[in-house]
Amino acid sequence: MGPLIIRSVSLGDAEAIAACHKEAVEKKAADFYSAAVIAEWAWTPDRLEKIHREIQNPDFIYLVASLDDRILGYGIANPSASELKSLCARPNAVGRVGATLLMALVEQCKARGCTYLELSSSLNAEKFYLDNDFRVLKRDWHTSESGLTMECVMMRFDLS
Ligand SMILES: CC(C)(COP(=O)(O)OP(=O)(O)OC[C@H]1O[C@@H](n2cnc3c(N)ncnc32)[C@H](O)[C@@H]1OP(=O)(O)O)[C@@H](O)C(=O)NCCC(=O)NCCS
């Protein structure tokens, strides 16, 4: 088994990122939301198009964690908006892939002058973020494009 590599993405990673996202959501969040919410969060027909747009957005820091050329996780931050946009890690034998990606994103956000990050956490990820020094701002609801509602937690991490 090679080392876990954290690197920036290219458009050629899009399909592997979509597969990683789908597996992470289906395997790690299914106990917290309805089957309909999980299905829509895991995959929508515009998913690849969205990933392509995000990869090409110069405001975003977009990193993947890969092992032996397999993507185990990815994370996206927008430091100019002080926003952690997304973080996913599929089940793996390495351990702490999400935390490693989060640390790398934080370092790059700090380097761009960002002083705090906020995010809308899913219920399943709340403990992960609390363990990684985020604090809860408020509980909230997210409404998807199809009108499904999903309980979430607004959280914040001070980088200074
Ligand atoms: C939230 C999320 C990104 C956290 O990432 P993560 O890699 O699971 O979290 P951590 O970095 O804390 O690592 C925990 C894992 O490392 C393992 N681990 C922890 N310490 C370890 C060690 N010293 N050695 C080996 N393994 C270790 C844990 O057993 C756990 O493994 P598991 O995922 O198979 O149960 C991930 O769970 C996920 O993608 N969830 C679904 C999508 C989601 O909700 N994203 C957030 C949206 S806001």
The ligand as an SDF file (V2000), in Angstrom:
LIG
                    3D

 48 50  0  0  0  0  0  0  0  0999 V2000
  -17.5230   13.4230    7.4790 C   0  0  0  0  0  0  0  0  0  0  0  0
  -16.3780   12.6650    6.8170 C   0  0  0  0  0  0  0  0  0  0  0  0
  -15.7900   13.4840    5.6940 C   0  0  0  0  0  0  0  0  0  0  0  0
  -15.3050   12.4170    7.8640 C   0  0  0  0  0  0  0  0  0  0  0  0
  -14.2030   11.7310    7.2580 O   0  0  0  0  0  0  0  0  0  0  0  0
  -13.6160   10.3990    7.9270 P   0  0  0  0  0  0  0  0  0  0  0  0
  -12.4210    9.9890    7.1660 O   0  0  0  0  0  0  0  0  0  0  0  0
  -14.7310    9.4140    8.0250 O   0  0  0  0  0  0  0  0  0  0  0  0
  -13.2500   10.9000    9.3870 O   0  0  0  0  0  0  0  0  0  0  0  0
  -11.8890   10.8450   10.2050 P   0  0  0  0  0  0  0  0  0  0  0  0
  -10.8200   11.5810    9.5030 O   0  0  0  0  0  0  0  0  0  0  0  0
  -12.2230   11.2490   11.6030 O   0  0  0  0  0  0  0  0  0  0  0  0
  -11.4950    9.3200   10.1660 O   0  0  0  0  0  0  0  0  0  0  0  0
  -12.3270    8.3700   10.7760 C   0  0  0  0  0  0  0  0  0  0  0  0
  -11.9460    7.0300   10.2360 C   0  0  0  0  0  0  0  0  0  0  0  0
  -10.5780    6.8070   10.4940 O   0  0  0  0  0  0  0  0  0  0  0  0
  -10.4490    5.6650   11.3200 C   0  0  0  0  0  0  0  0  0  0  0  0
   -9.3290    5.9710   12.1970 N   0  0  0  0  0  0  0  0  0  0  0  0
   -9.2630    6.9190   13.1290 C   0  0  0  0  0  0  0  0  0  0  0  0
   -8.0530    6.9060   13.6960 N   0  0  0  0  0  0  0  0  0  0  0  0
   -7.3450    5.9310   13.0860 C   0  0  0  0  0  0  0  0  0  0  0  0
   -6.0280    5.4370   13.2240 C   0  0  0  0  0  0  0  0  0  0  0  0
   -5.1820    5.9450   14.1190 N   0  0  0  0  0  0  0  0  0  0  0  0
   -5.6250    4.4340   12.4070 N   0  0  0  0  0  0  0  0  0  0  0  0
   -6.4680    3.9010   11.5210 C   0  0  0  0  0  0  0  0  0  0  0  0
   -7.7420    4.3230   11.3600 N   0  0  0  0  0  0  0  0  0  0  0  0
   -8.1540    5.3330   12.1170 C   0  0  0  0  0  0  0  0  0  0  0  0
  -11.7660    5.5060   12.0170 C   0  0  0  0  0  0  0  0  0  0  0  0
  -11.9800    4.1720   12.4070 O   0  0  0  0  0  0  0  0  0  0  0  0
  -12.7150    5.9200   10.8870 C   0  0  0  0  0  0  0  0  0  0  0  0
  -12.8580    4.8620    9.9360 O   0  0  0  0  0  0  0  0  0  0  0  0
  -14.2910    4.5450    9.2360 P   0  0  0  0  0  0  0  0  0  0  0  0
  -14.6410    5.7360    8.4220 O   0  0  0  0  0  0  0  0  0  0  0  0
  -14.0420    3.3380    8.4070 O   0  0  0  0  0  0  0  0  0  0  0  0
  -15.2600    4.3540   10.3620 O   0  0  0  0  0  0  0  0  0  0  0  0
  -16.8730   11.2820    6.2670 C   0  0  0  0  0  0  0  0  0  0  0  0
  -17.3820   10.5020    7.3190 O   0  0  0  0  0  0  0  0  0  0  0  0
  -17.9150   11.3840    5.1660 C   0  0  0  0  0  0  0  0  0  0  0  0
  -17.5720   11.5020    4.0000 O   0  0  0  0  0  0  0  0  0  0  0  0
  -19.2170   11.3110    5.4950 N   0  0  0  0  0  0  0  0  0  0  0  0
  -20.2660   11.2910    4.4740 C   0  0  0  0  0  0  0  0  0  0  0  0
  -20.3560   12.5940    3.7280 C   0  0  0  0  0  0  0  0  0  0  0  0
  -20.5510   13.7650    4.6650 C   0  0  0  0  0  0  0  0  0  0  0  0
  -21.4080   13.7520    5.5240 O   0  0  0  0  0  0  0  0  0  0  0  0
  -19.7270   14.7820    4.4920 N   0  0  0  0  0  0  0  0  0  0  0  0
  -19.8010   16.0000    5.2830 C   0  0  0  0  0  0  0  0  0  0  0  0
  -20.8340   16.8950    4.6870 C   0  0  0  0  0  0  0  0  0  0  0  0
  -20.9560   18.3790    5.6160 S   0  0  0  0  0  0  0  0  0  0  0  0
  1  2  1  0
  2  3  1  0
  2  4  1  0
  2 36  1  0
  4  5  1  0
  5  6  1  0
  6  7  2  0
  6  8  1  0
  6  9  1  0
  9 10  1  0
 10 11  2  0
 10 12  1  0
 10 13  1  0
 13 14  1  0
 14 15  1  0
 15 16  1  0
 15 30  1  0
 16 17  1  0
 17 18  1  0
 17 28  1  0
 18 19  1  0
 18 27  1  0
 19 20  2  0
 20 21  1  0
 21 22  1  0
 21 27  2  0
 22 23  1  0
 22 24  2  0
 24 25  1  0
 25 26  2  0
 26 27  1  0
 28 29  1  0
 28 30  1  0
 30 31  1  0
 31 32  1  0
 32 33  2  0
 32 34  1  0
 32 35  1  0
 36 37  1  0
 36 38  1  0
 38 39  2  0
 38 40  1  0
 40 41  1  0
 41 42  1  0
 42 43  1  0
 43 44  2  0
 43 45  1  0
 45 46  1  0
 46 47  1  0
 47 48  1  0
M  END
$$$$
